[in-house]
Amino acid sequence: MTADEEVDLFVIGAGSGGVRAARIAAGYGAKVAIAEDFRVGGTCVIRGCVPKKIYVYASRFADEFEQSEGFGWSRPQASFDWGHLVATKEREITRLSAIYAANLEKAGVALHQGRATVTGPNHVMLANGRCFAAKYIAVATGGVPEHRPHVPGLDLAISSNEIFDLPDFPKRLLAVGAGYVALEFASIFVRLGSRVTVAFRGQTILRGFDGDMRDGLTAELQASGIDLRPGLSVLGIERHADGLHVRLSDASTLVVDQVLLATGRRPATRDLGLEHVGVELAEDGSVKVDGFSRSSVPSIYAIGDVTNRVNLTPVAIREGHALADTLFGDKPTPVEHHAIATAVFTTPELGTVGLTEEEARSTLDVVDIYKTSFRPMKSTISGSSTKTMMKIVVDGATDRVVGVHVLGTDAGEMAQLLGIAVKMGATKRDFDATMAVHPTAAEELVTMRTRTARYVREA
Ligand SMILES: Cc1cc2nc3c(=O)[nH]c(=O)nc-3n(C[C@H](O)[C@H](O)[C@H](O)COP(=O)(O)OP(=O)(O)OC[C@H]3O[C@@H](n4cnc5c(N)ncnc54)[C@H](O)[C@@H]3O)c2cc1C
């Protein structure tokens, strides 16, 4: 196959992972090209983490206004302008996207706007027909929302891609799903003034998170006015004059302005040409890779959500960086996916690192649990019922802290720092030996002395 241009690395997708891989590889002196068919920055910057956090901040002023009264403020006559928020968000993500593009340019990476497909183990073609020969190809195409199962009227619903830019504020919102995306948007919109219902098939929210935290968050979400409806699926959606009529599996019909489907995402590998060149895909469509992100075709690598390992921005970035180190930095670098701290940006937040109590009890012989639940100082004065919950999961045989879970204000910030301690192998004794920062909520993490429970696995 003849090529219009030869490069050392062709990156498909200028999101979190792709941009990092391209920049670092170019820094090592490699000739790098990158293709993006939407906006530089990818999901995180354009329609994920960043705009979401802007909306989370916007939503939390509602609580601040309400709670200020307990501290002597008279409540201002507040009103909210959705159009203003959308425009502010757009300005910020446009600014960030431009910074990403400028950084690529500064690093000497050639940015090509348009869709790319893999046409051979060492060949990539752009939608405009331009062909590249590449020593290595990095697939960094991320994931896309998946609407399932298919029911009549599904095209009337939106995904997280569209919710940021709705022309009209949805006064009544149904979020379908029990994962972090559904719950974060539920938390945002209920505070901005929507009537929010969350319907999900299972019985509990946030599969895979610590059970006590899930229960605690369920109670908090309900207390904030969200109608959580477990055990339900959507059977069909119809547009009527008074809104969208959503038929649910309990034979009820809900009338709403928008239906947000947040039932999952799938790796973006469709029509990418990977199968035709022998790249093995898993059943979920993700690219199968080894510890160095290498696919079954030695010249083709995959990083980030398209591999469906741990679908978070910092992970995609780390995988992209490690790939550049491996291919061009003479530093073969595998990525370790153990004890990754993360947060769910509901209000209150859930911050977590390491094993849940359930995971620890099924894998370790002796598990010690330390947990506490309290009303933080701000709540006691403002009259808010919001509680903070904390749990430390300890390997009883070694005293090592194997998991920490926090539900409460700034839990995401705490998780970041707890991540260091857990990653370093801190013991419960190390936590106890750490002096508290007073007065904070986080100080409870180093003052929980009394074990709540010990579980010994039967032989
Ligand atoms: C609503 C939402 C909220 C989130 N919040 C958080 C959070 O708070 N914290 C966190 O860590 N993570 C969060 N995530 C996850 C995070 O966004 C992803 O893990 C991260 O963006 C993955 O990076 P990536 O490089 O793998 O893919 P992406 O960032 O998705 O980038 C892939 C890029 O490839 C492009 N592309 C795809 N196919 C092609 C093609 N054939 N040719 C050219 N370009 C192509 C796409 O347009 C896209 O720009 C969130 C995700 C969503 C949806």
The ligand as an SDF file (V2000), in Angstrom:
LIG
                    3D

 53 58  0  0  0  0  0  0  0  0999 V2000
  -20.2500   11.9840   31.6720 C   0  0  0  0  0  0  0  0  0  0  0  0
  -18.8630   11.4810   31.9790 C   0  0  0  0  0  0  0  0  0  0  0  0
  -18.2160   11.9170   33.1080 C   0  0  0  0  0  0  0  0  0  0  0  0
  -16.9330   11.4810   33.4100 C   0  0  0  0  0  0  0  0  0  0  0  0
  -16.3350   11.9160   34.5470 N   0  0  0  0  0  0  0  0  0  0  0  0
  -15.0850   11.4860   34.8550 C   0  0  0  0  0  0  0  0  0  0  0  0
  -14.4330   11.9500   36.0300 C   0  0  0  0  0  0  0  0  0  0  0  0
  -14.9850   12.7530   36.7910 O   0  0  0  0  0  0  0  0  0  0  0  0
  -13.1740   11.5150   36.2770 N   0  0  0  0  0  0  0  0  0  0  0  0
  -12.5350   10.6280   35.4300 C   0  0  0  0  0  0  0  0  0  0  0  0
  -11.3870   10.2770   35.6970 O   0  0  0  0  0  0  0  0  0  0  0  0
  -13.1430   10.1620   34.3250 N   0  0  0  0  0  0  0  0  0  0  0  0
  -14.4000   10.5650   34.0130 C   0  0  0  0  0  0  0  0  0  0  0  0
  -15.0040   10.1140   32.8660 N   0  0  0  0  0  0  0  0  0  0  0  0
  -14.2920    9.1270   32.0270 C   0  0  0  0  0  0  0  0  0  0  0  0
  -13.2700    9.8210   31.1410 C   0  0  0  0  0  0  0  0  0  0  0  0
  -13.8900   10.8240   30.3830 O   0  0  0  0  0  0  0  0  0  0  0  0
  -12.6260    8.7880   30.2300 C   0  0  0  0  0  0  0  0  0  0  0  0
  -12.1060    7.7470   31.0130 O   0  0  0  0  0  0  0  0  0  0  0  0
  -11.4870    9.3900   29.4000 C   0  0  0  0  0  0  0  0  0  0  0  0
  -11.9480   10.4630   28.6320 O   0  0  0  0  0  0  0  0  0  0  0  0
  -10.8660    8.3130   28.5180 C   0  0  0  0  0  0  0  0  0  0  0  0
   -9.8830    8.8720   27.7030 O   0  0  0  0  0  0  0  0  0  0  0  0
   -9.5210    8.2030   26.3020 P   0  0  0  0  0  0  0  0  0  0  0  0
   -8.3180    8.8990   25.8070 O   0  0  0  0  0  0  0  0  0  0  0  0
   -9.4830    6.7400   26.4310 O   0  0  0  0  0  0  0  0  0  0  0  0
  -10.7680    8.4990   25.3590 O   0  0  0  0  0  0  0  0  0  0  0  0
  -11.5470    9.8350   25.0390 P   0  0  0  0  0  0  0  0  0  0  0  0
  -11.2280   10.9270   25.9700 O   0  0  0  0  0  0  0  0  0  0  0  0
  -12.9650    9.4200   24.9020 O   0  0  0  0  0  0  0  0  0  0  0  0
  -10.9700   10.2710   23.6350 O   0  0  0  0  0  0  0  0  0  0  0  0
  -11.1910    9.5190   22.4860 C   0  0  0  0  0  0  0  0  0  0  0  0
  -11.1870   10.4770   21.3080 C   0  0  0  0  0  0  0  0  0  0  0  0
  -11.0950    9.7290   20.1090 O   0  0  0  0  0  0  0  0  0  0  0  0
  -11.9060   10.3440   19.1310 C   0  0  0  0  0  0  0  0  0  0  0  0
  -12.1720    9.3200   18.1120 N   0  0  0  0  0  0  0  0  0  0  0  0
  -12.8930    8.1770   18.2540 C   0  0  0  0  0  0  0  0  0  0  0  0
  -12.8320    7.4460   17.1200 N   0  0  0  0  0  0  0  0  0  0  0  0
  -12.0580    8.1390   16.2640 C   0  0  0  0  0  0  0  0  0  0  0  0
  -11.6060    7.8940   14.9260 C   0  0  0  0  0  0  0  0  0  0  0  0
  -11.9250    6.7660   14.2840 N   0  0  0  0  0  0  0  0  0  0  0  0
  -10.8270    8.8290   14.3320 N   0  0  0  0  0  0  0  0  0  0  0  0
  -10.4800    9.9660   14.9730 C   0  0  0  0  0  0  0  0  0  0  0  0
  -10.8610   10.2390   16.2320 N   0  0  0  0  0  0  0  0  0  0  0  0
  -11.6380    9.3360   16.8660 C   0  0  0  0  0  0  0  0  0  0  0  0
  -13.1170   10.8140   19.9050 C   0  0  0  0  0  0  0  0  0  0  0  0
  -13.8070   11.8460   19.2220 O   0  0  0  0  0  0  0  0  0  0  0  0
  -12.4690   11.2890   21.2000 C   0  0  0  0  0  0  0  0  0  0  0  0
  -12.1610   12.6650   21.1360 O   0  0  0  0  0  0  0  0  0  0  0  0
  -16.2840   10.5550   32.5380 C   0  0  0  0  0  0  0  0  0  0  0  0
  -16.9390   10.1130   31.3890 C   0  0  0  0  0  0  0  0  0  0  0  0
  -18.2070   10.5620   31.1010 C   0  0  0  0  0  0  0  0  0  0  0  0
  -18.8910   10.0730   29.8610 C   0  0  0  0  0  0  0  0  0  0  0  0
  1  2  1  0
  2  3  1  0
  2 52  2  0
  3  4  2  0
  4  5  1  0
  4 50  1  0
  5  6  2  0
  6  7  1  0
  6 13  1  0
  7  8  2  0
  7  9  1  0
  9 10  1  0
 10 11  2  0
 10 12  1  0
 12 13  2  0
 13 14  1  0
 14 15  1  0
 14 50  1  0
 15 16  1  0
 16 17  1  0
 16 18  1  0
 18 19  1  0
 18 20  1  0
 20 21  1  0
 20 22  1  0
 22 23  1  0
 23 24  1  0
 24 25  2  0
 24 26  1  0
 24 27  1  0
 27 28  1  0
 28 29  2  0
 28 30  1  0
 28 31  1  0
 31 32  1  0
 32 33  1  0
 33 34  1  0
 33 48  1  0
 34 35  1  0
 35 36  1  0
 35 46  1  0
 36 37  1  0
 36 45  1  0
 37 38  2  0
 38 39  1  0
 39 40  1  0
 39 45  2  0
 40 41  1  0
 40 42  2  0
 42 43  1  0
 43 44  2  0
 44 45  1  0
 46 47  1  0
 46 48  1  0
 48 49  1  0
 50 51  2  0
 51 52  1  0
 52 53  1  0
M  END
$$$$
